Amino acid sequence: MSTTALPLPSPWRDKLNGVLFVGLMAAAVVQLADLPFIRGLGFSPLVVGIVCGMIYGNFLRGTMPADWGAGVNFTARKLLRIAVAFYGLNISIQQIAAVGLPGLAVSVTVVVGTLVLGTFVGQRLLGLDRDTAMLTSAGSAICGAAAVLAFEPTLRAQPHKSAVAVATVVLFGTLSMFLYPVFYHAGWLHFDTQALGIYIGGTVHEVAQVVGAASNIDPATTEVATIVKMTRVALLVPVLLVLGLWLRGSRAKASDNATDSADGSGNGAPAAKLPVPWFAVGFLALAIINSLGVIPEQAITVAKRLDVFALTMAMTALGIETRFSQIRKAGPRVLVLGLIIYAWLIFGGYAIVKLAT
């Protein structure tokens, strides 16, 4: 009598189950984020996703089979890169041209200034590690949670460092939604409509938070602010390429030092490869395609919705992999860094817009 061997557990099946599990959670997150109360607060599905993921990962993780963790990790790493690339469909060259040189100048100055200031203050003055300082700065400088997600694989950062960076984006970006309209109606922002839109779009963290802050003023300001914000999003690509070059030099130097200490010679150390972030190249390519208008508008709309869902999955998976104990180790220093960057965005951004316009 012949016997049939039972099929062995498949790693691919476990990975797929993990991805599907995160997908189901992300679907619930999207519905939750669409509730009027949460939408009114300007919380994007990405932010709601990481919060829900952290709650599950810290209090209910035992309900998920451990083997599915490979799928969760795949979603937080591989799917993340694909989703960041497709985020390029949110911008076009025409949008950047619409705000002119003043808007572009403000965006570049704010992004570079925030990254340099945040990294320096975080590492040198507050004693934070490089990754936490840079992730926190990136979230404030470019496009909130999406920028943190884009920087994480390039830096090879740990999930909990991304989580604390996103927390600063949520806190201070949400605060901006309430403070900026108050500042305007109190007569403290001496800008015309164009300059006010540039100021809001150039200094508020998340795209949704920019829209939330500007929509409490008027539609014309909202339009300018959104376009300027998208120019900051477009700067994600050159910033990641420069970061890759800098990391290449740092790693090559570290390799040379290690070789020197081992044999007293720098010879024989392999040249470090340039870590080109392919997802950033994809981001740029899709932004260019979007600018050409060769894809039907309906298809672009569907692709954007799918991309938001994929990013929500990545943030949810990131939350599942994050432990509160890891966040506590960062202490209040990350919030202090976020506050310093926030003060720079408000006051430094004001001065930059005044000079540029």
Secondary structure, DSSP 8 states (H G I E B T S, - for coil): ----------HHHHHHHHHHHHHHHHHHHHHHHTSHHHHHTT--HHHHHHHHHHHHHHHTGGGS-GGGHHHHHHIIIIIHHHHHHHGGGG--HHHHHHHHHHHHHHHHHHHHHHHHHHHHIIIIIS---HHHHHHHHHIIIIITHHHHHHHHHHHT--HHHHHHHHHHHHHHHHHHHHHHHHHHHTT-----HHHHHHHHHHH-SSHHHHHHHHHTT-HHHHHHHHHHHHHHHHTHHHHHHHHHHHHHHHHHHHHHHHHHHHHS--TT---------HHHHHHHHHHHHHHHT-S-HHHHHHHHHHHHHHHHHHHHHHHHT--HHHHHHHTTHHHHHHHHHHHIIIIIHHHHHHHH-
